Amino acid sequence: MVVWNDPVNLMSYVVWVFRSLFGYPPAEATRLMLRVHHEGRAVVASGPLEKAELDCYRLHHHGLWATLEQA
């Protein structure tokens, strides 16, 4: 699953979402957030389609722009 950069959410909020939804430690959540910020996107999770769809929905519910991509 890919999270895309947006001009709305604060970087600290994105880190909080990654930590809350995926259980990432602070350093990993920050690294992923910086990749989204600097590169425009980051792969934040992978797995079975059903889980990825749920995770994508949860990210949308938290106001982040996320899409599914086949690996």
C-alpha positions in Angstrom: 0.0 0.0 0.0 1.3 3.4 -1.0 0.7 6.6 1.0 1.0 9.8 -1.1 2.1 13.3 -0.1 -0.6 15.9 0.5 -0.5 19.6 1.5 -2.9 19.2 4.3 -1.6 16.8 7.0 1.2 17.8 9.4 4.2 15.6 9.4 3.8 14.9 13.1 0.2 13.7 12.4 1.4 11.3 9.7 4.0 9.8 12.1 1.3 9.4 14.7 -1.0 7.6 12.1 1.8 5.3 11.0 2.6 4.4 14.7 -1.1 4.0 15.6 -2.3 2.0 12.7 0.8 -0.1 11.9 2.7 -0.2 15.2 5.8 1.3 13.7 8.4 2.5 16.2 9.0 6.3 16.2 12.2 6.1 14.0 10.5 3.9 11.3 7.3 6.0 11.3 9.4 9.1 10.9 11.5 7.5 8.1 8.4 6.6 6.2 6.9 10.0 6.7 10.0 11.7 5.4 10.0 9.5 2.3 6.4 10.5 1.7 7.4 14.2 2.2 10.5 14.2 0.0 9.7 11.6 -2.6 6.0 12.1 -2.8 5.1 8.5 -1.8 6.1 5.6 0.4 5.1 1.9 0.6 3.9 1.6 4.2 2.4 -1.9 4.3 2.0 -5.1 2.2 0.2 -8.3 2.6 -3.0 -10.0 1.5 -5.6 -8.0 -0.5 -8.2 -8.1 2.2 -5.9 -6.7 4.9 -4.5 -4.1 2.5 -8.0 -2.9 1.6 -8.8 -2.6 5.3 -5.5 -0.7 6.0 -6.2 1.6 3.0 -9.7 2.3 4.4 -8.2 3.1 7.8 -5.7 5.5 6.3 -8.5 7.2 4.3 -10.5 7.5 7.6 -7.5 9.3 9.1 -7.3 11.7 6.2 -4.3 10.3 4.4 -4.2 9.6 0.6 -3.4 5.9 0.1 -3.7 3.5 -2.8 -3.2 -0.2 -3.4 -0.6 -1.4 -5.8 0.3 -4.9 -6.8 3.9 -5.8 -6.0 
